[in-house]
Amino acid sequence: MSWEDAWREGRTGWDAGQSSPLLQTLVERGELKGRSALVPGCGAGYDVITLASTFDEARGLDLAPTARERFMELRDAAGLSEERAPYQVGDFFEDDLHAPFDVVWDYTFLCAIDPTLRPRWAERMAALIAPGGLLATLIFPVLEDDPQRETERMANGPPFPLRPTGVEALVAPHFKTRRLDPVPPDLSHPGREEMEWLGIFERA
């Protein structure tokens, strides 16, 4: 099944229906700032809307045209222009994404791609983010305290489990770690408590 099929048929159990509470907190505290931001695998684009409240441009990216249709409804309701919150239907690895970006926000994107593509993901992030810019990733699902469940999920993903130190090692050649912390339960979507970590990495 393709991502477009899932959106068109309403099989989107991962769609939480709102922006990440943690992202909202980071934006409110001014911890993510700059001129331009990218949200790969953004789906309906709730996080794009949140970032557009503080960035000059927050760009959404997804493979599914139907997800873009939903985003356009949300963007109109938020009173945002296409210039402020553009949405690109395309391929993260292959397409021109109008880089560089000051911030890339990854939440449920890395865990959705085949694990064999993770090194390529890290290289692509390094190419997209300006020197001094940030890769902010909400690392999910973290299941290393339950090895059996982690193994089962790895065989049956997506989402494919992630380990915070594994993500840190992936990006280490091009980024330095600024934060790597478990997410407080009250800042996770319901049902994802204690399975999320925040990683913020600065482009060298």
MDTraj code that builds the backbone (N, CA, C; nanometers):
import mdtraj as md
import numpy as np

residues = "MET SER TRP GLU ASP ALA TRP ARG GLU GLY ARG THR GLY TRP ASP ALA GLY GLN SER SER PRO LEU LEU GLN THR LEU VAL GLU ARG GLY GLU LEU LYS GLY ARG SER ALA LEU VAL PRO GLY CYS GLY ALA GLY TYR ASP VAL ILE THR LEU ALA SER THR PHE ASP GLU ALA ARG GLY LEU ASP LEU ALA PRO THR ALA ARG GLU ARG PHE MET GLU LEU ARG ASP ALA ALA GLY LEU SER GLU GLU ARG ALA PRO TYR GLN VAL GLY ASP PHE PHE GLU ASP ASP LEU HIS ALA PRO PHE ASP VAL VAL TRP ASP TYR THR PHE LEU CYS ALA ILE ASP PRO THR LEU ARG PRO ARG TRP ALA GLU ARG MET ALA ALA LEU ILE ALA PRO GLY GLY LEU LEU ALA THR LEU ILE PHE PRO VAL LEU GLU ASP ASP PRO GLN ARG GLU THR GLU ARG MET ALA ASN GLY PRO PRO PHE PRO LEU ARG PRO THR GLY VAL GLU ALA LEU VAL ALA PRO HIS PHE LYS THR ARG ARG LEU ASP PRO VAL PRO PRO ASP LEU SER HIS PRO GLY ARG GLU GLU MET GLU TRP LEU GLY ILE PHE GLU ARG ALA".split()
xyz = np.array([
    [0.0838, -0.1201, 0.0000],
    [0.0000, 0.0000, 0.0000],
    [0.0873, 0.1251, 0.0000],
    [0.0563, 0.2209, -0.0853],
    [0.1317, 0.3454, -0.0898],
    [0.0790, 0.4436, 0.0139],
    [0.1586, 0.5480, 0.0418],
    [0.1128, 0.6518, 0.1345],
    [-0.0098, 0.7233, 0.0792],
    [-0.0142, 0.7434, -0.0510],
    [-0.1315, 0.8082, -0.1103],
    [-0.2559, 0.7216, -0.0932],
    [-0.2422, 0.5909, -0.1123],
    [-0.3565, 0.5012, -0.0908],
    [-0.4073, 0.5130, 0.0527],
    [-0.3146, 0.5161, 0.1475],
    [-0.3540, 0.5254, 0.2886],
    [-0.4322, 0.6531, 0.3155],
    [-0.3856, 0.7647, 0.2609],
    [-0.4568, 0.8914, 0.2822],
    [-0.5921, 0.8916, 0.2124],
    [-0.5952, 0.8429, 0.0913],
    [-0.7198, 0.8455, 0.0146],
    [-0.8253, 0.7555, 0.0778],
    [-0.7811, 0.6445, 0.1373],
    [-0.8746, 0.5481, 0.1963],
    [-0.8976, 0.5708, 0.3454],
    [-0.8352, 0.6741, 0.4006],
    [-0.8570, 0.7069, 0.5411],
    [-0.7875, 0.6150, 0.6389],
    [-0.6846, 0.5444, 0.5936],
    [-0.6100, 0.4545, 0.6826],
    [-0.4868, 0.5277, 0.7361],
    [-0.5130, 0.6250, 0.8221],
    [-0.4075, 0.7131, 0.8715],
    [-0.4077, 0.7157, 1.0241],
    [-0.3888, 0.5986, 1.0821],
    [-0.3912, 0.5888, 1.2273],
    [-0.2817, 0.6680, 1.2958],
    [-0.1783, 0.7039, 1.2218],
    [-0.0687, 0.7824, 1.2796],
    [-0.1035, 0.9312, 1.2904],
    [-0.2095, 0.9732, 1.2241],
    [-0.2462, 1.1152, 1.2227],
    [-0.3104, 1.1520, 1.3564],
    [-0.2386, 1.2320, 1.4357],
    [-0.2860, 1.2676, 1.5701],
    [-0.3878, 1.3809, 1.5692],
    [-0.4088, 1.4428, 1.4537],
    [-0.5116, 1.5459, 1.4436],
    [-0.4717, 1.6822, 1.4953],
    [-0.3480, 1.6966, 1.5390],
    [-0.3003, 1.8258, 1.5878],
    [-0.1480, 1.8265, 1.5883],
    [-0.0917, 1.9445, 1.6032],
    [0.0531, 1.9582, 1.6094],
    [0.1084, 1.8949, 1.7363],
    [0.2344, 1.8567, 1.7303],
    [0.3019, 1.7998, 1.8463],
    [0.3026, 1.8987, 1.9630],
    [0.2564, 1.8573, 2.0812],
    [0.2638, 1.9468, 2.1974],
    [0.4069, 1.9914, 2.2275],
    [0.5027, 1.9027, 2.2047],
    [0.6416, 1.9401, 2.2287],
    [0.6855, 2.0484, 2.1311],
    [0.6508, 2.0336, 2.0032],
    [0.6880, 2.1358, 1.9054],
    [0.6264, 2.2701, 1.9428],
    [0.5011, 2.2697, 1.9814],
    [0.4373, 2.3948, 2.0219],
    [0.5138, 2.4601, 2.1363],
    [0.5599, 2.3802, 2.2305],
    [0.6362, 2.4331, 2.3437],
    [0.7708, 2.4887, 2.2988],
    [0.8397, 2.4179, 2.2102],
    [0.9683, 2.4655, 2.1597],
    [0.9535, 2.5983, 2.0874],
    [0.8481, 2.6116, 2.0081],
    [0.8244, 2.7362, 1.9354],
    [0.7918, 2.8492, 2.0322],
    [0.7065, 2.8214, 2.1286],
    [0.6693, 2.9240, 2.2266],
    [0.7899, 2.9726, 2.3063],
    [0.8840, 2.8835, 2.3325],
    [1.0038, 2.9197, 2.4093],
    [1.1132, 2.9813, 2.3228],
    [1.0922, 2.9865, 2.1917],
    [1.1922, 3.0427, 2.1026],
    [1.3131, 2.9545, 2.0808],
    [1.2983, 2.8247, 2.1035],
    [1.4112, 2.7333, 2.0872],
    [1.4340, 2.6932, 1.9415],
    [1.3348, 2.7123, 1.8579],
    [1.3488, 2.6881, 1.7145],
    [1.3164, 2.8182, 1.6438],
    [1.4146, 2.8760, 1.5788],
    [1.3901, 3.0026, 1.5108],
    [1.4829, 3.0160, 1.3914],
    [1.4496, 3.1092, 1.3056],
    [1.5232, 3.1314, 1.1832],
    [1.4279, 3.1815, 1.0769],
    [1.4735, 3.1784, 0.9524],
    [1.3880, 3.2263, 0.8439],
    [1.3085, 3.1139, 0.7805],
    [1.3723, 2.9965, 0.7625],
    [1.3079, 2.8901, 0.6851],
    [1.3133, 2.7572, 0.7589],
    [1.2041, 2.6815, 0.7454],
    [1.1948, 2.5497, 0.8085],
    [1.1335, 2.4509, 0.7105],
    [1.1687, 2.3246, 0.7275],
    [1.1154, 2.2154, 0.6456],
    [1.0617, 2.1069, 0.7370],
    [0.9464, 2.0503, 0.6978],
    [0.8893, 1.9367, 0.7704],
    [0.8689, 1.8228, 0.6705],
    [0.9644, 1.7290, 0.6599],
    [0.9470, 1.6171, 0.5671],
    [0.8479, 1.5153, 0.6215],
    [0.7725, 1.4539, 0.5304],
    [0.6722, 1.3565, 0.5718],
    [0.5678, 1.4182, 0.6621],
    [0.5244, 1.5382, 0.6270],
    [0.4420, 1.6183, 0.7190],
    [0.2955, 1.5779, 0.7223],
    [0.2500, 1.4924, 0.6294],
    [0.1092, 1.4527, 0.6301],
    [0.0176, 1.5719, 0.6133],
    [-0.0798, 1.5856, 0.7020],
    [-0.1754, 1.6960, 0.6938],
    [-0.1142, 1.8300, 0.7319],
    [0.0057, 1.8279, 0.7871],
    [0.0798, 1.9523, 0.8041],
    [0.0529, 2.0324, 0.9296],
    [0.0074, 1.9674, 1.0346],
    [-0.0179, 2.0417, 1.1590],
    [0.1097, 2.1101, 1.2089],
    [0.2225, 2.0399, 1.1999],
    [0.3474, 2.0975, 1.2480],
    [0.3955, 2.2102, 1.1571],
    [0.3623, 2.2035, 1.0293],
    [0.3954, 2.3129, 0.9379],
    [0.3234, 2.4401, 0.9815],
    [0.1966, 2.4272, 1.0148],
    [0.1181, 2.5423, 1.0607],
    [0.1812, 2.6025, 1.1859],
    [0.2234, 2.5179, 1.2793],
    [0.2873, 2.5671, 1.4018],
    [0.4151, 2.6437, 1.3707],
    [0.4992, 2.5890, 1.2848],
    [0.6251, 2.6550, 1.2516],
    [0.6033, 2.7833, 1.1727],
    [0.4985, 2.7870, 1.0918],
    [0.4698, 2.9077, 1.0133],
    [0.4315, 3.0257, 1.1016],
    [0.4014, 2.9998, 1.2279],
    [0.3685, 3.1097, 1.3190],
    [0.4914, 3.1900, 1.3573],
    [0.6107, 3.1336, 1.3333],
    [0.7323, 3.2037, 1.3747],
    [0.8379, 3.2137, 1.2653],
    [0.8308, 3.1276, 1.1636],
    [0.9260, 3.1325, 1.0528],
    [0.8672, 3.2099, 0.9350],
    [0.9545, 3.2744, 0.8563],
    [0.9077, 3.3428, 0.7358],
    [0.8507, 3.2430, 0.6357],
    [0.9117, 3.1249, 0.6315],
    [0.8612, 3.0178, 0.5451],
    [0.8750, 2.8847, 0.6165],
    [0.7664, 2.8115, 0.6254],
    [0.7668, 2.6746, 0.6775],
    [0.7117, 2.5859, 0.5671],
    [0.7969, 2.5001, 0.5140],
    [0.7616, 2.4180, 0.3967],
    [0.7261, 2.2763, 0.4390],
    [0.6122, 2.2295, 0.3949],
    [0.5731, 2.0917, 0.4159],
    [0.6105, 2.0069, 0.2963],
    [0.6412, 1.8808, 0.3215],
    [0.6761, 1.7871, 0.2149],
    [0.6128, 1.6529, 0.2444],
    [0.5478, 1.5954, 0.1439],
    [0.4914, 1.4617, 0.1595],
    [0.4752, 1.3993, 0.0218],
    [0.4665, 1.2673, 0.0194],
    [0.4466, 1.1951, -0.1062],
    [0.3008, 1.1929, -0.1506],
    [0.2075, 1.2226, -0.0602],
    [0.0653, 1.1992, -0.0865],
    [-0.0093, 1.3270, -0.1242],
    [-0.0598, 1.3370, -0.2474],
    [-0.1395, 1.4539, -0.2853],
    [-0.2633, 1.4733, -0.1984],
    [-0.3240, 1.3652, -0.1518],
    [-0.4438, 1.3786, -0.0684],
    [-0.4108, 1.4453, 0.0648],
    [-0.2923, 1.4192, 0.1180],
    [-0.2503, 1.4869, 0.2408],
    [-0.2382, 1.6368, 0.2163],
    [-0.1902, 1.6736, 0.0995],
    [-0.1791, 1.8167, 0.0666],
    [-0.3166, 1.8827, 0.0633],
    [-0.4165, 1.8135, 0.0125],
    [-0.5517, 1.8702, 0.0088],
    [-0.6009, 1.9017, 0.1500],
    [-0.5753, 1.8111, 0.2432],
    [-0.6134, 1.8351, 0.3824],
    [-0.5365, 1.9539, 0.4397],
    [-0.4083, 1.9620, 0.4071],
    [-0.3266, 2.0733, 0.4555],
    [-0.3799, 2.2072, 0.4056],
    [-0.4195, 2.2131, 0.2810],
    [-0.4681, 2.3396, 0.2256],
    [-0.5900, 2.3900, 0.3018],
    [-0.6749, 2.2982, 0.3469],
    [-0.7893, 2.3378, 0.4297],
    [-0.7417, 2.3983, 0.5616],
    [-0.6432, 2.3338, 0.6236],
    [-0.5899, 2.3834, 0.7505],
    [-0.5196, 2.5174, 0.7319],
    [-0.4450, 2.5295, 0.6239],
    [-0.3736, 2.6553, 0.5976],
    [-0.4705, 2.7702, 0.5775],
    [-0.5759, 2.7457, 0.5019],
    [-0.6767, 2.8502, 0.4806],
    [-0.7425, 2.8892, 0.6125],
    [-0.7728, 2.7898, 0.6954],
    [-0.8368, 2.8175, 0.8241],
    [-0.7459, 2.8985, 0.9157],
    [-0.6137, 2.8787, 0.9005],
    [-0.5171, 2.9516, 0.9828],
    [-0.4848, 3.0892, 0.9263],
    [-0.5355, 3.1181, 0.8062],
    [-0.5102, 3.2478, 0.7448],
    [-0.3680, 3.2656, 0.6958],
    [-0.3030, 3.1559, 0.6577],
    [-0.1653, 3.1612, 0.6110],
    [-0.1603, 3.1598, 0.4590],
    [-0.0636, 3.2282, 0.4026],
    [-0.0467, 3.2322, 0.2579],
    [0.0356, 3.1130, 0.2102],
    [0.0289, 3.0873, 0.0807],
    [0.1106, 2.9810, 0.0225],
    [0.2583, 3.0152, 0.0340],
    [0.2914, 3.1443, 0.0294],
    [0.4307, 3.1855, 0.0424],
    [0.4832, 3.1560, 0.1828],
    [0.3988, 3.1748, 0.2819],
    [0.4402, 3.1524, 0.4205],
    [0.4451, 3.0031, 0.4537],
    [0.3537, 2.9263, 0.3958],
    [0.3443, 2.7835, 0.4273],
    [0.3234, 2.7026, 0.2997],
    [0.4275, 2.6930, 0.2157],
    [0.4154, 2.6122, 0.0943],
    [0.4148, 2.4635, 0.1270],
    [0.3555, 2.3854, 0.0374],
    [0.3476, 2.2403, 0.0566],
    [0.3899, 2.1749, -0.0734],
    [0.4906, 2.0916, -0.0660],
    [0.5457, 2.0269, -0.1838],
    [0.5142, 1.8783, -0.1813],
    [0.4530, 1.8287, -0.2873],
    [0.4341, 1.6845, -0.3028],
    [0.5569, 1.6323, -0.3762],
    [0.6370, 1.5534, -0.3075],
    [0.7594, 1.5086, -0.3701],
    [0.8398, 1.4148, -0.2829],
    [0.9609, 1.3863, -0.3308],
    [1.0505, 1.2872, -0.2714],
    [1.1613, 1.3573, -0.1931],
    [1.1724, 1.3258, -0.0666],
    [1.2735, 1.3859, 0.0206],
    [1.4142, 1.3649, -0.0333],
    [1.4416, 1.2482, -0.0871],
    [1.5767, 1.2149, -0.1284],
    [1.6133, 1.2679, -0.2665],
    [1.5159, 1.2856, -0.3528],
    [1.5455, 1.3135, -0.4929],
    [1.5115, 1.4549, -0.5393],
    [1.4119, 1.5171, -0.4816],
    [1.3605, 1.6427, -0.5364],
    [1.4342, 1.7653, -0.4831],
    [1.4262, 1.8738, -0.5604],
    [1.4767, 2.0037, -0.5165],
    [1.3806, 2.0581, -0.4114],
    [1.4285, 2.0766, -0.2909],
    [1.3423, 2.1192, -0.1802],
    [1.3640, 2.2655, -0.1424],
    [1.4383, 2.3376, -0.2261],
    [1.4606, 2.4815, -0.2049],
    [1.5420, 2.5075, -0.0785],
    [1.6421, 2.4250, -0.0576],
    [1.7341, 2.4410, 0.0555],
    [1.8263, 2.5617, 0.0294],
    [1.8988, 2.6095, 0.1311],
    [1.9121, 2.5517, 0.2651],
    [1.8032, 2.5994, 0.3608],
    [1.7880, 2.5237, 0.4698],
    [1.6913, 2.5569, 0.5741],
    [1.7644, 2.5853, 0.7051],
    [1.7026, 2.6713, 0.7845],
    [1.7566, 2.6989, 0.9179],
    [1.7195, 2.5886, 1.0163],
    [1.6035, 2.5286, 0.9948],
    [1.5562, 2.4207, 1.0817],
    [1.4863, 2.3153, 0.9970],
    [1.5151, 2.1897, 1.0230],
    [1.4331, 2.0797, 0.9716],
    [1.3754, 2.0068, 1.0926],
    [1.2428, 1.9882, 1.0899],
    [1.1718, 1.9194, 1.1980],
    [1.1290, 1.7824, 1.1471],
    [1.1798, 1.6773, 1.2095],
    [1.1466, 1.5399, 1.1703],
    [1.0700, 1.4728, 1.2838],
    [0.9452, 1.4403, 1.2551],
    [0.8636, 1.3659, 1.3516],
    [0.7819, 1.2639, 1.2733],
    [0.8047, 1.1381, 1.2996],
    [0.7431, 1.0243, 1.2305],
    [0.7805, 1.0180, 1.0825],
    [0.8939, 1.0775, 1.0458],
    [0.9445, 1.0600, 0.9099],
    [1.0562, 0.9563, 0.9084],
    [1.1584, 0.9761, 0.9906],
    [1.2681, 0.8791, 0.9943],
    [1.2171, 0.7397, 1.0279],
    [1.1219, 0.7288, 1.1181],
    [1.0707, 0.5967, 1.1569],
    [0.9848, 0.5332, 1.0482],
    [0.9450, 0.6128, 0.9477],
    [0.8575, 0.5611, 0.8423],
    [0.9342, 0.5066, 0.7226],
    [1.0610, 0.5442, 0.7097],
    [1.1380, 0.4976, 0.5945],
    [1.2092, 0.3665, 0.6278],
    [1.2443, 0.2922, 0.5230],
    [1.3152, 0.1663, 0.5426],
    [1.4442, 0.1918, 0.6209],
    [1.4710, 0.1124, 0.7244],
    [1.5924, 0.1350, 0.8044],
    [1.7219, 0.1362, 0.7240],
    [1.7235, 0.0693, 0.6087],
    [1.8455, 0.0713, 0.5278],
    [1.8732, 0.2100, 0.4708],
    [1.7735, 0.2967, 0.4705],
    [1.7899, 0.4321, 0.4168],
    [1.8356, 0.5328, 0.5221],
    [1.8541, 0.4896, 0.6442],
    [1.8876, 0.5855, 0.7505],
    [2.0192, 0.6594, 0.7264],
    [2.1272, 0.5937, 0.6823],
    [2.2487, 0.6707, 0.6525],
    [2.2258, 0.7746, 0.5423],
    [2.1468, 0.7398, 0.4440],
    [2.1164, 0.8348, 0.3365],
    [2.0326, 0.9508, 0.3897],
    [1.9415, 0.9217, 0.4819],
    [1.8631, 1.0269, 0.5477],
    [1.9554, 1.1275, 0.6147],
    [2.0556, 1.0777, 0.6873],
    [2.1472, 1.1664, 0.7588],
    [2.2277, 1.2529, 0.6624],
    [2.2731, 1.1949, 0.5529],
    [2.3484, 1.2719, 0.4538],
    [2.2605, 1.3779, 0.3885],
    [2.1368, 1.3421, 0.3623],
    [2.0446, 1.4380, 0.3010],
    [2.0156, 1.5533, 0.3968],
    [1.9984, 1.5231, 0.5244],
    [1.9769, 1.6292, 0.6228],
    [2.0954, 1.7249, 0.6253],
    [2.2158, 1.6708, 0.6193],
    [2.3347, 1.7555, 0.6193],
    [2.3376, 1.8470, 0.4975],
    [2.2891, 1.7971, 0.3841],
    [2.2871, 1.8773, 0.2621],
    [2.1792, 1.9852, 0.2648],
    [2.0718, 1.9617, 0.3394],
    [1.9577, 2.0538, 0.3390],
    [1.9688, 2.1662, 0.4412],
    [2.0462, 2.1458, 0.5469],
    [2.0489, 2.2395, 0.6589],
    [2.1709, 2.3301, 0.6494],
    [2.1480, 2.4591, 0.6651],
    [2.2554, 2.5575, 0.6580],
    [2.3516, 2.5407, 0.7754],
    [2.4793, 2.5766, 0.7581],
    [2.5723, 2.5742, 0.8714],
    [2.5167, 2.6547, 0.9891],
    [2.5195, 2.5948, 1.1064],
    [2.4622, 2.6585, 1.2240],
    [2.3144, 2.6328, 1.2410],
    [2.2514, 2.5745, 1.1386],
    [2.1096, 2.5409, 1.1462],
    [2.0870, 2.4161, 1.2294],
    [1.9608, 2.3855, 1.2524],
    [1.9255, 2.2777, 1.3445],
    [1.8450, 2.1670, 1.2778],
    [1.8799, 2.0441, 1.3106],
    [1.7953, 1.9281, 1.2858],
    [1.7282, 1.8962, 1.4182],
    [1.5987, 1.9167, 1.4241],
    [1.5218, 1.8867, 1.5451],
    [1.4362, 1.7653, 1.5151],
    [1.4594, 1.6582, 1.5863],
    [1.3877, 1.5348, 1.5573],
    [1.3234, 1.4790, 1.6834],
    [1.1959, 1.4532, 1.6728],
    [1.1218, 1.3879, 1.7811],
    [1.1303, 1.2384, 1.7534],
    [1.2176, 1.1714, 1.8252],
    [1.2557, 1.0333, 1.7968],
    [1.1489, 0.9397, 1.8526],
    [1.0834, 0.8671, 1.7623],
    [0.9701, 0.7805, 1.7976],
    [0.9605, 0.6689, 1.6953],
    [0.9237, 0.5460, 1.7360],
    [0.9035, 0.4978, 1.8723],
    [1.0334, 0.4448, 1.9324],
    [1.0572, 0.4812, 2.0573],
    [1.1727, 0.4318, 2.1317],
    [1.1246, 0.3171, 2.2204],
    [1.1715, 0.1964, 2.1876],
    [1.1230, 0.0756, 2.2561],
    [1.2364, -0.0075, 2.3135],
    [1.3543, 0.0520, 2.3323],
    [1.4701, -0.0282, 2.3722],
    [1.4552, -0.0902, 2.5105],
    [1.3630, -0.0398, 2.5924],
    [1.3384, -0.1024, 2.7230],
    [1.2524, -0.2280, 2.7123],
    [1.2015, -0.2549, 2.5918],
    [1.1181, -0.3731, 2.5674],
    [1.1723, -0.4430, 2.4425],
    [1.2838, -0.5167, 2.4552],
    [1.3506, -0.5738, 2.3384],
    [1.2615, -0.6599, 2.2500],
    [1.1718, -0.7375, 2.3106],
    [1.0851, -0.8222, 2.2293],
    [0.9933, -0.7377, 2.1420],
    [0.9338, -0.6372, 2.2010],
    [0.8458, -0.5496, 2.1235],
    [0.9242, -0.4730, 2.0176],
    [1.0448, -0.4313, 2.0523],
    [1.1288, -0.3604, 1.9564],
    [1.1581, -0.4487, 1.8360],
    [1.1921, -0.5747, 1.8615],
    [1.2221, -0.6682, 1.7528],
    [1.0994, -0.6931, 1.6660],
    [0.9846, -0.7111, 1.7289],
    [0.8613, -0.7340, 1.6535],
    [0.8266, -0.6137, 1.5672],
    [0.8407, -0.4949, 1.6227],
    [0.8067, -0.3745, 1.5473],
    [0.9045, -0.3516, 1.4329],
    [1.0313, -0.3855, 1.4550],
    [1.1293, -0.3692, 1.3483],
    [1.0961, -0.4602, 1.2305],
    [1.0388, -0.5756, 1.2590],
    [1.0026, -0.6696, 1.1526],
    [0.8709, -0.6339, 1.0862],
    [0.7910, -0.5517, 1.1516],
    [0.6561, -0.5257, 1.1014],
    [0.6250, -0.3774, 1.0802],
    [0.7282, -0.2940, 1.0803],
    [0.7043, -0.1510, 1.0599],
    [0.6664, -0.1200, 0.9172],
    [0.6348, 0.0045, 0.8879],
    [0.6507, 0.1196, 0.9768],
    [0.5360, 0.1321, 1.0768],
    [0.5637, 0.2065, 1.1892],
    [0.6902, 0.2743, 1.2197],
    [0.7965, 0.1754, 1.2662],
    [0.9205, 0.2040, 1.2255],
    [1.0336, 0.1228, 1.2674],
    [1.0972, 0.1862, 1.3911],
    [1.1237, 0.1076, 1.4949],
    [1.1789, 0.1641, 1.6184],
    [1.3124, 0.2353, 1.5959],
    [1.3371, 0.3314, 1.6815],
    [1.4614, 0.4075, 1.6794],
    [1.5217, 0.4082, 1.8192],
    [1.6525, 0.4221, 1.8234],
    [1.7218, 0.4416, 1.9506],
    [1.7872, 0.5794, 1.9480],
    [1.7697, 0.6583, 2.0522],
    [1.8257, 0.7939, 2.0523],
    [1.9750, 0.7978, 2.0221],
    [2.0517, 0.7088, 2.0828],
    [2.1955, 0.7083, 2.0566],
    [2.2262, 0.6657, 1.9132],
    [2.1369, 0.5858, 1.8547],
    [2.1541, 0.5473, 1.7154],
    [2.1346, 0.6644, 1.6217],
    [2.0346, 0.7474, 1.6495],
    [2.0125, 0.8676, 1.5690],
    [2.1305, 0.9629, 1.5852],
    [2.1771, 0.9776, 1.7081],
    [2.2921, 1.0650, 1.7336],
    [2.4136, 1.0186, 1.6537],
    [2.4376, 0.8886, 1.6498],
    [2.5514, 0.8353, 1.5750],
    [2.5354, 0.8579, 1.4250],
    [2.4132, 0.8479, 1.3757],
    [2.3885, 0.8707, 1.2330],
    [2.4305, 1.0102, 1.1896],
    [2.3973, 1.1091, 1.2717],
    [2.4201, 1.2483, 1.2304],
    [2.5545, 1.3029, 1.2765],
    [2.6269, 1.2274, 1.3583],
    [2.7510, 1.2767, 1.4186],
    [2.8549, 1.3286, 1.3191],
    [2.8678, 1.2720, 1.1983],
    [2.9695, 1.3248, 1.1070],
    [2.9482, 1.4707, 1.0666],
    [2.8251, 1.5198, 1.0728],
    [2.7962, 1.6549, 1.0244],
    [2.7291, 1.7453, 1.1275],
    [2.6907, 1.6914, 1.2415],
    [2.6160, 1.7687, 1.3405],
    [2.6758, 1.7484, 1.4793],
    [2.6595, 1.8499, 1.5638],
    [2.6942, 1.8339, 1.7050],
    [2.5655, 1.8348, 1.7872],
    [2.5637, 1.7537, 1.8901],
    [2.4436, 1.7367, 1.9717],
    [2.4241, 1.8549, 2.0656],
    [2.3059, 1.9137, 2.0598],
    [2.2691, 2.0190, 2.1543],
    [2.1750, 1.9676, 2.2621],
    [2.0877, 1.8744, 2.2251],
    [1.9969, 1.8136, 2.3230],
    [1.9669, 1.6709, 2.2813],
    [1.9551, 1.5834, 2.3787],
    [1.9090, 1.4463, 2.3549],
    [1.8440, 1.4005, 2.4846],
    [1.7125, 1.4193, 2.4930],
    [1.6405, 1.4018, 2.6187],
    [1.5083, 1.3283, 2.5972],
    [1.4641, 1.2503, 2.6960],
    [1.3290, 1.1931, 2.6887],
    [1.2247, 1.3037, 2.6950],
    [1.1147, 1.2829, 2.6256],
    [1.0062, 1.3814, 2.6220],
    [0.9164, 1.3617, 2.7437],
    [0.8857, 1.4679, 2.8175],
    [0.7909, 1.4549, 2.9291],
    [0.6567, 1.4010, 2.8792],
    [0.5944, 1.3097, 2.9523],
    [0.4692, 1.2489, 2.9055],
    [0.3611, 1.3496, 2.8678],
    [0.3554, 1.4623, 2.9378],
    [0.2498, 1.5596, 2.9080],
    [0.2748, 1.6358, 2.7789],
    [0.3919, 1.6159, 2.7159],
    [0.4214, 1.6805, 2.5887],
    [0.4216, 1.5810, 2.4731],
    [0.3735, 1.4599, 2.4977],
    [0.3563, 1.3593, 2.3922],
    [0.2093, 1.3491, 2.3539],
    [0.1849, 1.3076, 2.2299],
    [0.0481, 1.2746, 2.1915],
    [0.0003, 1.1564, 2.2765],
    [-0.1280, 1.1502, 2.3093],
    [-0.1810, 1.0363, 2.3852],
    [-0.1464, 0.9034, 2.3177],
    [-0.0977, 0.8102, 2.3976],
    [-0.0587, 0.6800, 2.3459],
    [0.0877, 0.6693, 2.3092],
    [0.1582, 0.7828, 2.3077],
    [0.3007, 0.7808, 2.2730],
    [0.3889, 0.8178, 2.3923],
    [0.3292, 0.8288, 2.5084],
    [0.4052, 0.8652, 2.6273],
    [0.5163, 0.7638, 2.6540],
    [0.6322, 0.8178, 2.6943],
    [0.7495, 0.7379, 2.7305],
    [0.8048, 0.6573, 2.6130],
    [0.7678, 0.6941, 2.4919],
    [0.8251, 0.6322, 2.3722],
    [0.8896, 0.7365, 2.2820],
    [0.9119, 0.8570, 2.3345],
    [0.9637, 0.9660, 2.2521],
    [1.0832, 1.0334, 2.3200],
    [1.1794, 1.0694, 2.2375],
    [1.2937, 1.1490, 2.2809],
    [1.3071, 1.2676, 2.1860],
    [1.3608, 1.3764, 2.2376],
    [1.3910, 1.4924, 2.1543],
    [1.5404, 1.4982, 2.1276],
    [1.5758, 1.5054, 2.0005],
    [1.7144, 1.5294, 1.9620],
    [1.7240, 1.6605, 1.8865],
    [1.8114, 1.7489, 1.9296],
    [1.8392, 1.8725, 1.8562],
    [1.9876, 1.8720, 1.8237],
    [2.0171, 1.8791, 1.6948],
    [2.1538, 1.8673, 1.6459],
    [2.1872, 1.9883, 1.5587],
    [2.3030, 2.0485, 1.5837],
    [2.3441, 2.1691, 1.5106],
    [2.4382, 2.1326, 1.3966],
    [2.4073, 2.1867, 1.2788],
    [2.4902, 2.1604, 1.1601],
    [2.6255, 2.2278, 1.1766],
    [2.7295, 2.1494, 1.1604],
    [2.8656, 2.2023, 1.1758],
    [2.9038, 2.2879, 1.0555],
])
top = md.Topology()
chain = top.add_chain()
for i, resn in enumerate(residues, 1):
    res = top.add_residue(resn, chain, resSeq=i)
    for name in ("N", "CA", "C"):
        top.add_atom(name, md.element.get_by_symbol(name[0]), res)
traj = md.Trajectory(xyz[None], top)
